[in-house]
């Protein structure tokens, strides 16, 4: 019998055997997607943008566009995704000792699904899912992924980014549009080197780019990231400042600077830097509100800290920053609103039950609840005596 035709004898389970299909499980085959992202004027974004899969409100980055706006990837295999402060969860950034005066290492992108090899995505996983491009200051068209089959054409078409009128800042520097060809070529070589995990080669290419075009803010930013990864804080800061000198509305360097200042507990610098981010874009960077709230808490500007914390809670509907509940609890203790403080701390423990400082926060909550109970009891006794 020809080898490409299943033998009926082999499809019949024998005693003690588990029945097996002669055909492969189509649901376990990888799903590939490709397409293009453009701005609403038809031009490709001047720098790579993230393409996300959003399932039931939860976003997972899948890949980047190339220099011409094209993307192609296997769903769930985002091994090339890099991260920076614009993706940092910051759940544990200020959790050392349960307070907000000592900075710890921010939660890595790999622990939040931004990096590392994920499990294979199946057709069933795409129920309630959409694909979108992510560029702060822009609203993305979406592509519905529900019903997509393994052997469907991977091409999803063009995703258009529409500029939002009330947002000035962006994570893509507009100076990139004016870069000459040789500078753009060096920049793209640098990005390719980063994808191949060759930072030394990338640094050489980005250096060529800024030498050719000193206003290449995106290249200055990448140089800063490379130096920051080497713990060369001063060099990284200078590169970020060069990026902002070239493009003052470029948000990404501000976020990295805020993170660096926070690591050094330079709270006034953190406050000033995040104030700038919030003015440029009050919608797309909830982490700016978090850093701002922590900075003002440490500066004892409690009203300003509470304002930023409340704004973060409005934006953070998926509770990626549960630490803000703890911060609000401490702020409300300062204001002697103990019942509200206890409510915020209970929320924190609900959203982050396994946080490093969970035991400390439980002790704080116990003390607050005890105080509230004793106060209520004393008030009741006093009323009875009257």
C-alpha positions, 0 to 999 in steps of 0.5 A: 500500500502506498506510504502516503495513504493511511493503512486502515488496519493501523487505524483500528485500535487493537486490544490494550491500545489507545486509538490514534488518528492517522492524521496530525492534530491541526490545532497544534500547528503554529499560526503565522501572521504578517501584515503592514503598519502605516500612519494615517497619511500612508507612510510607514512609522519612522521607527519599529512599532510593537504589534500586540495580540489582545485577548479579552482585554489582556495585551501580549506583545508579539513582534516589531515592524521593520523599517518599512512597516512590515511585520511577520511572526509566529503567534506566541513566540516573541523571543526577539522582544526587547524591553525598556522603561515604557514596558516596566510593570514597576509592581515591585520597583519600590517594594524593598522593605515594603516602603517607597524610599529604597528602589529595587529591581523593576520587574523584568519584561520576561516575567510579564510575558514580554520576552521569552518563548511562550507556548504554541498558540492554537485556534481555540486560543484566538477566541476574543482576540484582536491584533493591533499596533502600539504607538503612544499618541496614536489610535490603532485599527484592529484586526479580529483574530477569532475564527482564524484557522491554522492554514489561513493566509497569514496576511492580515492586511494593513493596520493604520495608526491614527494620530490623537489630537490631544497628545503631544508626545510620542515614543517615535522621534519625528527627527527620524523622518529627516535622517539622511540615508547613510544615518538611517542605514547605520541605525537599521544595522544597529537595530539588527545587531541588537536583535542578534544580541550583539550590543557592541556591534549595535553601539558602533552602528548607532554611533555612526548614525549620530555622527552622520546626523547629530539630531538622530534622537532615536539613535542617541536613545539606543546608545543610552540603553546600551550603556544603561545595560552596562551600568554606565549610568552617567554615559547613558544619561548623557545620551538620553539628554542628547536625544531630548535635545534633538527632540523634546517631545520624544517620551522614551528617554524621559521614562528611562531617565525617571527610572534611573533617577528613581534607582538613585532615590533622586526624587525631585528629578523623578518628579520633574521628569515624570511631570514632563511625560504626563504633560506630553501624553496623559493617556499612554504611560501609566508608569509615569503616574506611578513614578510621579506618585512615589517621588512626591510621596518621598518628597512629602508632597502628599496631595500631589502623590495622591493625585497621581496615584488616583490617575494611575488607578483610573488608567490601570484597569488590568492592575499591572501596578498593584503597588499603587494600592499600597502607596495610597494606603500609606498616603491615607494613613498620613491623612488619618483616613484609616478605614480607607487606608485599610481598604487600599491595602486589602486591594493590594494584597488581593491583586499581589498576594505573593508580593515580596512585601506581602507579609509586611503589608498584612502586618500594617493592615492588621495594625490599622484594622486593630486601631480602627476597631479600638477607635470604634469601640471607644466611640461606642462606649463614650456614646453609651456613657452620655 
